[in-house]
Amino acid sequence: MLKKLTCRLLLVASLFVLSAGQLVYAVDKSAEALISSVELSEKININSANAEQLSVVNGIGNKKAQAIVDYRENNGNFLNIDELINVKGIGQSTLKKITPFVTL
């Protein structure tokens, strides 16, 4: 009887720990989403932003962000946003996805 009670208590305790862990994970994801939306409340200037700032834009990872900076350093400032299509790794779909979040 005592063994059965101990097993049940351990089961309930482990369920509580798992539930608490999932709540923390959910809160972390919500906070991450909130930070991303706050960071993108202003458009990112592709002519002045560094790679870290560019990588915040959904659709631009670290590699594409660095490619944008490298392109800008080699070719001068972008004259229009559509010129991003010339950057290695940025195609029509990526351009369409990031256009609302970038500016000159």
N, CA and C atoms as an extended XYZ file, in Angstrom:
312
Properties=species:S:1:pos:R:3:atomname:S:1:resname:S:1:resid:I:1 pbc="F F F"
N         0.826       -1.188        0.000 N   MET     1
C         0.000        0.000        0.000 CA  MET     1
C         0.876        1.260        0.000 C   MET     1
N         1.883        1.293        0.836 N   LEU     2
C         2.777        2.442        0.916 CA  LEU     2
C         3.541        2.625       -0.394 C   LEU     2
N         3.929        1.519       -0.996 N   LYS     3
C         4.646        1.571       -2.265 CA  LYS     3
C         3.758        2.165       -3.362 C   LYS     3
N         2.488        1.780       -3.393 N   LYS     4
C         1.536        2.281       -4.371 CA  LYS     4
C         1.311        3.786       -4.184 C   LYS     4
N         1.187        4.219       -2.953 N   LEU     5
C         0.992        5.635       -2.631 CA  LEU     5
C         2.213        6.453       -3.039 C   LEU     5
N         3.382        5.919       -2.783 N   THR     6
C         4.618        6.607       -3.153 CA  THR     6
C         4.705        6.761       -4.666 C   THR     6
N         4.364        5.722       -5.392 N   CYS     7
C         4.378        5.784       -6.865 CA  CYS     7
C         3.406        6.834       -7.384 C   CYS     7
N         2.226        6.885       -6.788 N   ARG     8
C         1.233        7.876       -7.218 CA  ARG     8
C         1.716        9.297       -6.930 C   ARG     8
N         2.320        9.497       -5.760 N   LEU     9
C         2.836       10.820       -5.418 CA  LEU     9
C         3.954       11.240       -6.375 C   LEU     9
N         4.834       10.308       -6.708 N   LEU    10
C         5.900       10.610       -7.660 CA  LEU    10
C         5.340       10.942       -9.040 C   LEU    10
N         4.312       10.229       -9.452 N   LEU    11
C         3.676       10.479      -10.737 CA  LEU    11
C         3.059       11.878      -10.774 C   LEU    11
N         2.329       12.230       -9.728 N   VAL    12
C         1.697       13.559       -9.650 CA  VAL    12
C         2.766       14.641       -9.620 C   VAL    12
N         3.829       14.422       -8.857 N   ALA    13
C         4.905       15.414       -8.775 CA  ALA    13
C         5.587       15.590      -10.128 C   ALA    13
N         5.829       14.495      -10.846 N   SER    14
C         6.471       14.601      -12.154 CA  SER    14
C         5.561       15.299      -13.166 C   SER    14
N         4.268       15.062      -13.091 N   LEU    15
C         3.334       15.762      -13.976 CA  LEU    15
C         3.338       17.258      -13.702 C   LEU    15
N         3.434       17.622      -12.453 N   PHE    16
C         3.478       19.031      -12.082 CA  PHE    16
C         4.741       19.681      -12.635 C   PHE    16
N         5.865       19.002      -12.503 N   VAL    17
C         7.132       19.540      -13.002 CA  VAL    17
C         7.077       19.687      -14.518 C   VAL    17
N         6.550       18.693      -15.216 N   LEU    18
C         6.438       18.779      -16.675 CA  LEU    18
C         5.525       19.926      -17.086 C   LEU    18
N         4.419       20.092      -16.416 N   SER    19
C         3.497       21.185      -16.743 CA  SER    19
C         4.152       22.530      -16.517 C   SER    19
N         4.866       22.674      -15.423 N   ALA    20
C         5.537       23.938      -15.130 CA  ALA    20
C         6.587       24.233      -16.189 C   ALA    20
N         7.311       23.214      -16.630 N   GLY    21
C         8.316       23.403      -17.676 CA  GLY    21
C         7.701       23.840      -18.982 C   GLY    21
N         6.556       23.295      -19.328 N   GLN    22
C         5.882       23.684      -20.554 CA  GLN    22
C         5.384       25.115      -20.469 C   GLN    22
N         4.933       25.539      -19.308 N   LEU    23
C         4.487       26.916      -19.141 CA  LEU    23
C         5.647       27.880      -19.318 C   LEU    23
N         6.793       27.537      -18.752 N   VAL    24
C         7.968       28.393      -18.891 CA  VAL    24
C         8.360       28.491      -20.360 C   VAL    24
N         8.326       27.375      -21.063 N   TYR    25
C         8.656       27.374      -22.479 CA  TYR    25
C         7.677       28.254      -23.262 C   TYR    25
N         6.392       28.145      -22.953 N   ALA    26
C         5.375       28.955      -23.634 CA  ALA    26
C         5.596       30.432      -23.356 C   ALA    26
N         5.929       30.776      -22.124 N   VAL    27
C         6.191       32.174      -21.780 CA  VAL    27
C         7.414       32.667      -22.524 C   VAL    27
N         8.479       31.837      -22.605 N   ASP    28
C         9.675       32.228      -23.333 CA  ASP    28
C         9.365       32.497      -24.797 C   ASP    28
N         8.571       31.636      -25.439 N   LYS    29
C         8.225       31.823      -26.835 CA  LYS    29
C         7.391       33.089      -27.025 C   LYS    29
N         6.468       33.356      -26.099 N   SER    30
C         5.651       34.569      -26.193 CA  SER    30
C         6.519       35.808      -26.049 C   SER    30
N         7.443       35.769      -25.123 N   ALA    31
C         8.343       36.909      -24.923 CA  ALA    31
C         9.202       37.120      -26.158 C   ALA    31
N         9.665       36.036      -26.757 N   GLU    32
C        10.481       36.130      -27.965 CA  GLU    32
C         9.681       36.763      -29.102 C   GLU    32
N         8.445       36.358      -29.264 N   ALA    33
C         7.590       36.921      -30.309 CA  ALA    33
C         7.335       38.404      -30.052 C   ALA    33
N         7.130       38.765      -28.800 N   LEU    34
C         6.890       40.161      -28.448 CA  LEU    34
C         8.119       41.010      -28.748 C   LEU    34
N         9.290       40.506      -28.397 N   ILE    35
C        10.526       41.236      -28.667 CA  ILE    35
C        10.703       41.422      -30.166 C   ILE    35
N        10.450       40.374      -30.947 N   SER    36
C        10.585       40.480      -32.397 CA  SER    36
C         9.636       41.515      -32.971 C   SER    36
N         8.400       41.539      -32.489 N   SER    37
C         7.438       42.500      -33.024 CA  SER    37
C         7.788       43.918      -32.611 C   SER    37
N         8.326       44.094      -31.416 N   VAL    38
C         8.745       45.424      -30.972 CA  VAL    38
C         9.935       45.888      -31.797 C   VAL    38
N        10.893       44.975      -32.028 N   GLU    39
C        12.066       45.339      -32.811 CA  GLU    39
C        11.686       45.728      -34.234 C   GLU    39
N        10.626       45.130      -34.766 N   LEU    40
C        10.224       45.421      -36.131 CA  LEU    40
C         9.134       46.472      -36.212 C   LEU    40
N         8.889       47.190      -35.129 N   SER    41
C         7.892       48.247      -35.184 CA  SER    41
C         8.371       49.382      -36.087 C   SER    41
N         9.689       49.492      -36.258 N   GLU    42
C        10.253       50.436      -37.201 CA  GLU    42
C        10.924       49.635      -38.303 C   GLU    42
N        10.851       50.144      -39.519 N   LYS    43
C        11.488       49.460      -40.627 CA  LYS    43
C        13.012       49.549      -40.498 C   LYS    43
N        13.680       48.521      -40.979 N   ILE    44
C        15.137       48.464      -40.932 CA  ILE    44
C        15.687       49.094      -42.210 C   ILE    44
N        16.610       50.031      -42.055 N   ASN    45
C        17.208       50.714      -43.194 CA  ASN    45
C        18.319       49.839      -43.765 C   ASN    45
N        18.135       49.378      -44.996 N   ILE    46
C        19.109       48.467      -45.594 CA  ILE    46
C        20.410       49.169      -45.986 C   ILE    46
N        20.419       50.489      -45.998 N   ASN    47
C        21.633       51.229      -46.331 CA  ASN    47
C        22.472       51.580      -45.112 C   ASN    47
N        21.908       51.424      -43.928 N   SER    48
C        22.684       51.788      -42.738 CA  SER    48
C        22.740       50.689      -41.674 C   SER    48
N        21.890       49.698      -41.763 N   ALA    49
C        21.846       48.647      -40.744 CA  ALA    49
C        23.047       47.709      -40.872 C   ALA    49
N        23.503       47.236      -39.721 N   ASN    50
C        24.562       46.225      -39.742 CA  ASN    50
C        23.924       44.839      -39.866 C   ASN    50
N        24.750       43.818      -39.971 N   ALA    51
C        24.247       42.461      -40.184 CA  ALA    51
C        23.353       41.996      -39.042 C   ALA    51
N        23.702       42.347      -37.826 N   GLU    52
C        22.892       41.937      -36.672 CA  GLU    52
C        21.499       42.554      -36.735 C   GLU    52
N        21.424       43.814      -37.094 N   GLN    53
C        20.130       44.487      -37.194 CA  GLN    53
C        19.304       43.914      -38.345 C   GLN    53
N        19.931       43.617      -39.446 N   LEU    54
C        19.218       43.050      -40.595 CA  LEU    54
C        18.696       41.648      -40.305 C   LEU    54
N        19.415       40.894      -39.505 N   SER    55
C        19.016       39.505      -39.241 CA  SER    55
C        17.755       39.411      -38.398 C   SER    55
N        17.307       40.518      -37.833 N   VAL    56
C        16.058       40.535      -37.059 CA  VAL    56
C        14.843       40.367      -37.975 C   VAL    56
N        14.974       40.800      -39.206 N   VAL    57
C        13.866       40.727      -40.162 CA  VAL    57
C        13.570       39.270      -40.492 C   VAL    57
N        12.307       38.892      -40.375 N   ASN    58
C        11.897       37.528      -40.695 CA  ASN    58
C        12.143       37.268      -42.174 C   ASN    58
N        12.936       36.243      -42.468 N   GLY    59
C        13.295       35.937      -43.846 CA  GLY    59
C        14.737       36.253      -44.157 C   GLY    59
N        15.378       37.003      -43.259 N   ILE    60
C        16.803       37.298      -43.407 CA  ILE    60
C        17.519       36.670      -42.216 C   ILE    60
N        18.302       35.682      -42.490 N   GLY    61
C        19.109       35.073      -41.433 CA  GLY    61
C        20.468       35.751      -41.368 C   GLY    61
N        21.356       35.157      -40.623 N   ASN    62
C        22.696       35.734      -40.466 CA  ASN    62
C        23.463       35.790      -41.788 C   ASN    62
N        23.355       34.723      -42.595 N   LYS    63
C        24.089       34.680      -43.866 CA  LYS    63
C        23.578       35.728      -44.851 C   LYS    63
N        22.261       35.843      -44.967 N   LYS    64
C        21.694       36.831      -45.900 CA  LYS    64
C        21.974       38.244      -45.413 C   LYS    64
N        21.914       38.438      -44.119 N   ALA    65
C        22.203       39.766      -43.565 CA  ALA    65
C        23.632       40.172      -43.902 C   ALA    65
N        24.566       39.255      -43.726 N   GLN    66
C        25.959       39.562      -44.048 CA  GLN    66
C        26.131       39.771      -45.542 C   GLN    66
N        25.392       39.013      -46.356 N   ALA    67
C        25.459       39.186      -47.810 CA  ALA    67
C        24.953       40.568      -48.216 C   ALA    67
N        23.925       41.058      -47.542 N   ILE    68
C        23.407       42.406      -47.822 CA  ILE    68
C        24.470       43.449      -47.498 C   ILE    68
N        25.097       43.316      -46.343 N   VAL    69
C        26.139       44.267      -45.933 CA  VAL    69
C        27.316       44.210      -46.912 C   VAL    69
N        27.728       43.003      -47.280 N   ASP    70
C        28.840       42.867      -48.230 CA  ASP    70
C        28.502       43.482      -49.575 C   ASP    70
N        27.292       43.238      -50.067 N   TYR    71
C        26.863       43.810      -51.338 CA  TYR    71
C        26.898       45.340      -51.266 C   TYR    71
N        26.390       45.879      -50.184 N   ARG    72
C        26.352       47.330      -50.005 CA  ARG    72
C        27.761       47.914      -49.958 C   ARG    72
N        28.672       47.220      -49.281 N   GLU    73
C        30.055       47.705      -49.200 CA  GLU    73
C        30.757       47.664      -50.559 C   GLU    73
N        30.432       46.667      -51.375 N   ASN    74
C        31.073       46.516      -52.684 CA  ASN    74
C        30.437       47.367      -53.771 C   ASN    74
N        29.126       47.661      -53.647 N   ASN    75
C        28.401       48.333      -54.725 CA  ASN    75
C        27.814       49.682      -54.336 C   ASN    75
N        27.983       50.094      -53.114 N   GLY    76
C        27.389       51.346      -52.656 CA  GLY    76
C        25.974       51.121      -52.148 C   GLY    76
N        25.363       52.185      -51.688 N   ASN    77
C        24.014       52.094      -51.127 CA  ASN    77
C        22.999       51.609      -52.161 C   ASN    77
N        21.966       50.972      -51.655 N   PHE    78
C        20.864       50.534      -52.505 CA  PHE    78
C        20.083       51.759      -52.950 C   PHE    78
N        19.713       51.802      -54.217 N   LEU    79
C        18.918       52.914      -54.735 CA  LEU    79
C        17.426       52.645      -54.588 C   LEU    79
N        17.052       51.353      -54.571 N   ASN    80
C        15.671       50.965      -54.304 CA  ASN    80
C        15.676       49.576      -53.680 C   ASN    80
N        14.591       49.226      -53.039 N   ILE    81
C        14.502       47.962      -52.306 CA  ILE    81
C        14.579       46.772      -53.251 C   ILE    81
N        14.051       46.918      -54.466 N   ASP    82
C        14.077       45.819      -55.436 CA  ASP    82
C        15.498       45.402      -55.806 C   ASP    82
N        16.464       46.272      -55.563 N   GLU    83
C        17.865       45.960      -55.849 CA  GLU    83
C        18.390       44.829      -54.950 C   GLU    83
N        17.679       44.535      -53.870 N   LEU    84
C        18.064       43.421      -52.995 CA  LEU    84
C        18.080       42.094      -53.742 C   LEU    84
N        17.368       42.012      -54.853 N   ILE    85
C        17.322       40.784      -55.646 CA  ILE    85
C        18.718       40.422      -56.159 C   ILE    85
N        19.621       41.401      -56.234 N   ASN    86
C        20.986       41.167      -56.695 CA  ASN    86
C        21.877       40.544      -55.620 C   ASN    86
N        21.391       40.492      -54.404 N   VAL    87
C        22.163       39.928      -53.296 CA  VAL    87
C        22.040       38.412      -53.325 C   VAL    87
N        23.171       37.737      -53.207 N   LYS    88
C        23.174       36.271      -53.218 CA  LYS    88
C        22.293       35.737      -52.092 C   LYS    88
N        21.384       34.843      -52.451 N   GLY    89
C        20.505       34.221      -51.461 CA  GLY    89
C        19.139       34.877      -51.341 C   GLY    89
N        18.946       35.987      -52.033 N   ILE    90
C        17.645       36.657      -51.990 CA  ILE    90
C        16.982       36.529      -53.356 C   ILE    90
N        15.869       35.810      -53.356 N   GLY    91
C        15.084       35.637      -54.573 CA  GLY    91
C        13.797       36.429      -54.482 C   GLY    91
N        12.926       36.215      -55.441 N   GLN    92
C        11.660       36.949      -55.489 CA  GLN    92
C        10.808       36.711      -54.236 C   GLN    92
N        10.744       35.466      -53.787 N   SER    93
C         9.888       35.174      -52.625 CA  SER    93
C        10.431       35.820      -51.361 C   SER    93
N        11.750       35.792      -51.183 N   THR    94
C        12.342       36.436      -50.012 CA  THR    94
C        12.147       37.946      -50.092 C   THR    94
N        12.359       38.498      -51.262 N   LEU    95
C        12.177       39.940      -51.443 CA  LEU    95
C        10.753       40.358      -51.089 C   LEU    95
N         9.790       39.602      -51.571 N   LYS    96
C         8.385       39.899      -51.283 CA  LYS    96
C         8.106       39.815      -49.778 C   LYS    96
N         8.720       38.838      -49.121 N   LYS    97
C         8.505       38.622      -47.691 CA  LYS    97
C         9.108       39.736      -46.837 C   LYS    97
N        10.274       40.249      -47.224 N   ILE    98
C        10.968       41.224      -46.379 CA  ILE    98
C        10.657       42.678      -46.719 C   ILE    98
N        10.107       42.932      -47.896 N   THR    99
C         9.848       44.310      -48.336 CA  THR    99
C         9.063       45.151      -47.331 C   THR    99
N         8.034       44.621      -46.678 N   PRO   100
C         7.291       45.450      -45.727 CA  PRO   100
C         8.106       45.871      -44.495 C   PRO   100
N         9.240       45.222      -44.267 N   PHE   101
C        10.003       45.456      -43.047 CA  PHE   101
C        11.293       46.226      -43.254 C   PHE   101
N        11.585       46.588      -44.505 N   VAL   102
C        12.834       47.313      -44.791 CA  VAL   102
C        12.544       48.622      -45.490 C   VAL   102
N        13.501       49.529      -45.392 N   THR   103
C        13.392       50.843      -46.037 CA  THR   103
C        14.770       51.283      -46.477 C   THR   103
N        14.825       52.398      -47.214 N   LEU   104
C        16.107       52.969      -47.649 CA  LEU   104
C        16.515       54.071      -46.702 C   LEU   104
